[in-house]
Amino acid sequence: MNDHVPQSVTRLVAQIACRCGTKHSRWAEVFENTFCDTLTTTIRREGDGSTFLITGDIPAMWLRDSTAQMRPYLVLAQESQEISDLIAGLVKRQFFCISIDPYANAFNETANGEAWDKDDETDFTSPWVWERKYETDSLCYPIQLAWLLYANTGRVDQFNAGFMKGVERILGVLRTEQNHANSPYFFTRESDLPTESLTYGGRGTPTGRTGMTWSGFRPSDDACTYHYLVPSNMFASVVLGYIERIFAEPGPLGPGSRAADRAGVTREQATRIGRDAHELNQDITEGIRKYGTTCNDAGEAVYAYETDGLGHASIMDDANVPSLMAAPYLGFCTADDPLYLSTRATLLSAANPYYYEGRYAKGIGSSHTPEGYVWPIALAIQGLTSNDIEEKERLLDVLTSTDDGTDQIHESINPEDPGQFTRKWFSWANMMFCELVLDYFGMRVKR
């Protein structure tokens, strides 16, 4: 899309290479390729100042992936206006997408009618929508990115009228989906894969009210088994806290602030939105506390991956973020929280049906890829949520020794033979690796 690499990026790449030295020269090689690759191959600046990112080998933009693709650049956003503008442009584009359809997960660059597949949802068809799998995290990531840009730079122009209207739509959807029986959303698709469509006529399996909010699909784009996806509710809790802070005094859209005046946000609106976010957050956190835990085989309390409020819960994790492993990374809890630690130990064991071990790697995989394949994204999250510097180092060594010499981080790998992998070009995985490298050297995104 372009071959321009900002000077701030060139300087950071050189700094990382210096810090890696000869001991970790392989880290530096892969970091240089992947950190620059997202900028030069996936980004397009639009005429309206917005930023469109493809996910890699698919020509659409996922709300989730695009945030994760840009997140590591936040460490440069304070010093680089160019990087800051790219991120602000992405926030603008994401909230434009939400204004089109808050239930969609992926969008086209133009209203060209392209789609992953033609689904049985003719009442909801938009030529902007690439795919309409409702995933709670798709509404969380754009809020997270807008907040992180503010937290790392003090920038506030991303909190505009489009953001305000988008937040109101997001709050409405999250509230509606506390009782999915009242929702207009359904999804069916002709496919041999059961994870590609929702059961019960596209409405999903039954649920009882818990206070949590419903999700049709996991961040893997696979259908939920039980539709209260606990890690997505954790993420929703975190971003609802961001909304409270954004619309409170002295937040960027707090009553009477300059940004609020520019966005046309009245005192009454700011107060109402902050109150609504607070009340919804209370519902969700109480729902997680009451319904979002279960017991492992040893009788220890752990977080469930999914539950339905009707007595069913799953002990597992999926590689895609939000995941249970990612709870501290998202900001839901600390990395030394006892309940998190017992959950983490369970997930990194045979108790998790998607935990795999091989000669070259061991970690969490996904129903989305072949059985037995480990996801580099999960390895990066494992490192980013560890307080053990040696564990981070070990995981970075695994990531750079299993790329099959491509200098790219793949979607998933066969831990017995890293030459077998899925998706040679996957920008989200590339940038998760980069974030772990930055974290290892103490360069962290402020929350």
C-alpha positions in Angstrom: 0.0 0.0 0.0 2.9 2.3 0.7 6.6 2.0 1.3 7.0 4.8 3.8 8.5 4.1 7.2 8.5 7.1 9.6 11.8 8.1 11.1 10.5 7.4 14.6 10.0 3.8 13.5 13.5 3.5 12.0 15.0 4.9 15.2 13.0 2.4 17.4 14.0 -0.5 15.1 17.7 0.5 15.5 17.3 0.8 19.3 15.7 -2.6 19.6 18.6 -4.1 17.5 21.1 -2.5 19.8 19.3 -3.9 22.9 19.0 -7.3 21.4 22.7 -7.5 20.7 24.2 -10.7 19.3 22.4 -12.9 21.9 19.0 -12.0 20.6 19.8 -10.9 17.0 17.1 -13.1 15.7 14.5 -11.1 17.7 15.8 -8.0 16.1 15.6 -9.4 12.6 12.0 -10.5 13.0 11.1 -7.3 14.8 12.4 -5.1 12.1 10.5 -7.0 9.4 7.2 -7.2 11.3 7.1 -3.8 12.9 7.7 -2.1 9.5 5.5 -4.6 7.6 2.2 -3.4 9.1 3.0 0.2 8.1 4.0 -0.6 4.5 1.6 -3.4 3.6 -1.7 -3.1 5.5 -2.4 0.6 5.9 -4.2 3.1 3.6 -4.8 6.7 4.5 -8.2 7.8 3.2 -9.1 11.2 1.8 -11.1 12.1 4.9 -8.1 11.6 7.1 -9.2 8.2 8.3 -7.0 5.1 8.3 -8.1 1.7 6.8 -6.1 -1.5 7.7 -6.4 -4.8 6.1 -5.7 -7.8 8.4 -3.0 -9.2 6.1 -4.0 -11.8 3.5 -7.7 -10.8 3.6 -8.7 -7.4 2.0 -11.1 -6.4 4.9 -10.7 -4.5 8.1 -11.6 -6.2 11.4 -12.4 -3.8 14.3 -10.5 -6.2 16.6 -7.5 -6.9 14.4 -7.0 -3.3 13.3 -6.7 -2.1 16.9 -4.2 -4.9 17.8 -2.2 -4.1 14.7 -1.8 -0.4 15.7 -1.5 -0.8 19.5 2.3 -1.3 19.6 2.9 2.0 17.7 1.4 3.8 20.7 4.8 3.7 22.3 5.9 6.2 19.6 2.7 8.2 19.3 3.9 10.8 21.9 7.0 11.7 19.9 5.6 11.1 16.4 2.8 13.2 15.0 2.6 10.9 12.0 2.0 7.8 14.1 -0.4 9.7 16.3 -2.4 10.8 13.2 -2.5 7.2 11.8 -4.0 6.0 15.1 -6.5 8.8 15.4 -7.5 8.1 11.8 -8.1 4.5 12.6 -10.3 5.5 15.5 -12.3 7.7 13.1 -12.7 4.9 10.6 -13.7 2.4 13.3 -16.5 4.6 14.6 -17.6 5.2 11.1 -17.9 1.4 10.7 -19.9 1.2 14.0 -22.3 3.8 12.7 -23.0 1.6 9.7 -23.6 -1.6 11.7 -22.7 -2.2 15.4 -23.2 -5.9 14.9 -20.7 -6.4 12.2 -17.1 -7.5 12.9 -15.4 -6.7 9.6 -15.8 -4.0 6.9 -14.8 -3.2 3.3 -12.7 -0.1 2.4 -15.5 1.1 0.1 -19.2 0.2 -0.3 -18.3 -2.5 -2.8 -20.5 -5.3 -1.6 -17.6 -7.7 -1.1 -18.2 -10.3 1.6 -16.6 -13.4 3.2 -19.8 -15.3 2.4 -23.4 -14.5 1.5 -25.3 -15.0 4.7 -29.1 -15.4 5.3 -29.5 -11.9 6.7 -31.0 -9.9 3.9 -32.7 -7.5 6.2 -29.3 -6.3 7.5 -27.2 -6.3 4.3 -24.8 -3.4 3.8 -22.3 -3.1 1.0 -19.8 -1.8 3.6 -19.9 -5.0 5.6 -17.5 -7.8 4.9 -18.9 -10.1 7.7 -21.6 -9.7 10.3 -20.6 -12.1 13.1 -21.5 -10.3 16.3 -18.6 -10.4 18.7 -18.7 -8.3 21.9 -15.0 -7.5 21.6 -15.5 -5.8 18.2 -17.3 -3.0 20.1 -14.7 -2.9 22.9 -11.5 -2.6 20.8 -12.3 0.9 19.2 -13.0 2.3 22.6 -9.8 0.9 24.0 -7.8 2.4 21.1 -9.4 5.8 21.6 -8.6 5.7 25.3 -5.0 4.4 24.8 -4.3 7.2 22.3 -5.4 9.7 25.0 -3.5 7.9 27.8 -0.3 7.8 25.8 -0.4 11.3 24.2 -3.0 13.4 25.8 -4.7 13.8 22.4 -8.4 14.4 22.5 -9.6 15.1 18.9 -10.5 11.4 18.5 -13.3 12.1 21.0 -15.5 13.8 18.4 -19.2 13.7 17.6 -18.8 10.4 15.7 -17.2 8.8 18.8 -19.9 10.1 21.1 -22.7 8.7 18.8 -20.8 5.4 18.5 -20.5 5.1 22.2 -24.2 5.6 22.6 -24.9 2.8 20.0 -22.4 0.5 21.7 -24.0 1.0 25.1 -27.4 0.3 23.5 -26.2 -2.9 22.0 -24.4 -4.2 25.1 -27.6 -3.4 27.1 -29.9 -5.1 24.6 -27.7 -8.2 24.6 -28.0 -8.6 28.3 -31.3 -10.2 27.3 -30.8 -11.7 23.9 -34.4 -12.6 23.6 -35.1 -8.9 22.9 -32.4 -8.7 20.3 -32.9 -8.3 16.5 -29.7 -10.1 15.7 -29.5 -13.5 14.2 -26.9 -15.2 12.0 -27.1 -18.3 9.7 -24.6 -19.4 7.0 -24.6 -22.5 4.8 -21.4 -24.2 5.8 -20.0 -27.7 6.6 -18.4 -26.2 9.7 -20.8 -25.9 12.6 -18.8 -23.0 14.1 -19.7 -20.8 11.1 -23.4 -20.4 12.0 -25.6 -20.0 15.1 -28.0 -22.7 16.1 -31.7 -22.3 16.9 -32.5 -20.5 13.7 -29.5 -18.2 14.0 -30.3 -17.1 17.6 -27.8 -19.3 19.4 -28.3 -21.7 22.3 -30.6 -20.6 25.1 -29.3 -18.4 27.9 -30.6 -17.1 31.2 -30.1 -13.5 32.4 -26.9 -13.0 34.3 -26.0 -9.3 34.0 -23.4 -10.2 31.5 -23.8 -9.3 27.8 -24.3 -11.9 25.0 -21.9 -12.6 22.2 -22.7 -14.7 19.1 -19.1 -15.5 18.2 -15.8 -15.7 19.8 -12.8 -13.5 18.8 -11.8 -16.5 16.7 -14.9 -15.8 14.6 -16.2 -19.2 15.7 -19.6 -19.5 17.2 -19.9 -19.6 21.0 -21.1 -22.8 22.6 -22.5 -20.9 25.6 -23.1 -17.2 24.7 -21.9 -15.4 27.8 -18.2 -15.2 26.8 -16.5 -14.4 30.0 -13.2 -12.9 28.6 -15.3 -10.6 26.3 -17.3 -9.5 29.3 -14.1 -8.8 31.2 -13.0 -6.6 28.3 -16.4 -4.9 28.2 -16.0 -4.1 31.9 -12.6 -2.5 31.3 -13.8 -0.3 28.4 -17.0 0.7 30.2 -14.6 2.0 32.9 -12.9 4.0 30.1 -16.2 5.4 29.0 -16.9 6.5 32.6 -13.6 8.3 32.8 -13.9 9.9 29.3 -17.3 11.4 30.1 -16.6 12.4 33.8 -15.0 15.5 35.0 -12.1 16.1 34.3 -12.2 13.6 31.4 -11.8 14.6 27.8 -15.6 14.6 27.1 -16.5 15.5 30.7 -19.1 18.2 31.3 -17.9 21.6 30.0 -14.6 20.4 28.5 -13.4 21.9 25.2 -13.5 18.5 23.5 -17.1 18.0 24.6 -18.1 21.5 23.3 -16.4 20.7 19.9 -18.2 17.3 19.8 -21.5 18.9 20.7 -21.8 16.9 24.0 -24.0 18.6 26.5 -23.5 18.3 30.2 -26.7 16.2 30.4 -25.4 13.8 27.7 -22.0 13.4 29.4 -23.6 12.7 32.7 -26.1 10.3 31.3 -23.5 8.3 29.2 -21.2 8.1 32.2 -24.0 6.9 34.4 -25.2 4.3 31.9 -21.7 3.0 31.5 -21.2 2.7 35.2 -24.5 0.9 35.8 -23.8 -1.5 32.9 -20.3 -2.2 34.2 -21.8 -3.0 37.6 -24.2 -5.5 36.0 -21.4 -7.2 34.0 -18.8 -7.4 36.8 -21.4 -8.8 39.2 -22.4 -11.3 36.5 -18.8 -12.4 36.1 -18.5 -12.8 39.9 -21.7 -14.8 40.2 -21.8 -16.8 37.0 -18.4 -16.6 35.4 -16.4 -19.0 37.6 -16.4 -22.7 38.0 -14.2 -25.4 39.5 -11.4 -27.3 37.8 -10.7 -31.0 38.4 -8.7 -30.2 41.5 -11.7 -28.4 43.0 -10.0 -25.0 42.6 -12.1 -21.9 41.5 -11.2 -20.8 38.0 -12.8 -18.5 35.5 -15.0 -20.2 33.0 -14.5 -19.4 29.3 -18.2 -19.5 28.5 -21.4 -19.9 30.5 -25.1 -19.6 29.7 -26.6 -18.7 33.1 -28.5 -22.0 33.0 -25.9 -24.1 34.8 -23.4 -24.8 32.0 -19.8 -23.6 31.9 -16.7 -24.5 29.9 -13.1 -24.8 31.1 -11.0 -23.9 28.2 -9.3 -20.9 26.5 -8.9 -19.9 22.9 -5.8 -18.2 21.5 -7.6 -15.2 20.2 -7.8 -12.1 22.3 -9.8 -11.4 24.5 -9.0 -14.6 26.2 -8.9 -15.7 29.8 -5.1 -15.7 29.6 -5.2 -12.1 28.5 -7.2 -10.8 31.5 -4.3 -8.8 33.0 -3.3 -7.6 29.5 -6.8 -6.2 29.0 -6.7 -4.5 32.5 -9.3 -6.6 34.1 -7.1 -7.9 36.9 -3.5 -8.1 38.0 -1.1 -10.8 36.8 -0.7 -12.0 40.4 -4.4 -12.2 41.2 -5.0 -15.6 42.9 -8.1 -16.4 40.9 -6.3 -15.5 37.7 -3.2 -17.6 38.6 -5.3 -20.7 39.3 -7.1 -20.1 36.0 -3.8 -19.6 34.1 -2.3 -22.8 35.5 -5.4 -24.7 34.4 -5.3 -23.2 30.9 -1.7 -24.2 30.4 -2.4 -27.8 31.1 -4.3 -30.7 29.6 -7.4 -29.5 31.4 -7.7 -27.0 28.5 -8.8 -29.0 25.4 -6.9 -26.4 23.2 -3.6 -26.7 25.0 -1.0 -28.5 22.9 2.6 -29.5 23.3 5.2 -30.5 20.7 9.0 -30.7 20.2 9.2 -27.0 19.2 6.5 -25.3 21.1 3.7 -25.7 23.6 0.8 -23.4 24.2 -2.8 -22.6 23.4 -4.5 -23.1 20.1 -8.0 -22.6 18.7 -11.0 -24.4 17.2 -10.4 -22.1 14.2 -7.2 -24.0 13.0 -6.1 -27.6 12.8 -6.2 -29.6 16.0 -2.8 -29.6 17.7 -1.6 -26.3 16.2 -0.3 -23.7 18.7 -1.0 -20.0 18.1 1.8 -17.4 18.3 -0.7 -14.8 19.5 -1.3 -17.0 22.5 2.4 -17.4 23.2 2.8 -13.6 23.0 -0.1 -13.1 25.5 1.4 -15.7 27.8 4.6 -13.6 27.8 2.8 -10.2 28.2 0.9 -11.5 31.2 3.9 -13.0 33.0 6.0 -11.3 35.6 8.8 -13.7 34.9 11.4 -12.2 32.6 12.9 -15.6 31.8 9.5 -16.8 30.6 9.2 -13.8 28.3 12.7 -14.6 26.9 11.8 -18.3 26.4 8.6 -17.4 24.5 10.4 -14.9 22.3 12.9 -17.6 21.4 10.1 -19.9 20.5 8.4 -17.4 18.4 11.5 -16.5 16.4 12.6 -20.1 16.0 9.3 -21.4 14.6 8.6 -18.9 11.8 10.0 -21.3 9.2 12.6 -18.7 8.1 9.9 -16.2 6.9 10.6 -13.4 9.4 6.8 -13.4 9.8 4.7 -14.6 12.7 2.0 -17.0 11.6 -1.6 -17.6 12.7 -0.8 -21.1 14.0 2.0 -23.6 13.8 2.4 -27.3 14.1 4.5 -27.6 17.3 6.0 -30.9 15.9 6.9 -29.3 12.6 6.8 -25.5 12.4 7.1 -25.7 8.6 3.4 -26.5 8.7 1.5 -23.4 9.5 -1.6 -21.4 8.7 -1.5 -17.8 7.2 2.0 -16.8 6.2 0.9 -13.1 6.4 -1.1 -12.2 9.5 -0.5 -8.7 10.8 -2.2 -9.2 14.1 0.3 -12.0 15.0 3.2 -9.9 13.8 2.3 -7.0 16.1 1.7 -9.2 19.1 5.2 -10.4 18.8 6.4 -6.8 18.5 4.5 -5.8 21.6 6.2 -8.7 23.5 9.6 -7.5 22.4 8.9 -4.0 23.5 7.5 -5.2 26.8 10.7 -7.3 27.4 12.7 -4.1 27.1 10.4 -2.1 29.3 8.6 -0.2 26.6 5.0 -0.6 27.5 1.7 1.0 26.3 0.3 3.1 29.1 -3.3 2.2 30.2 
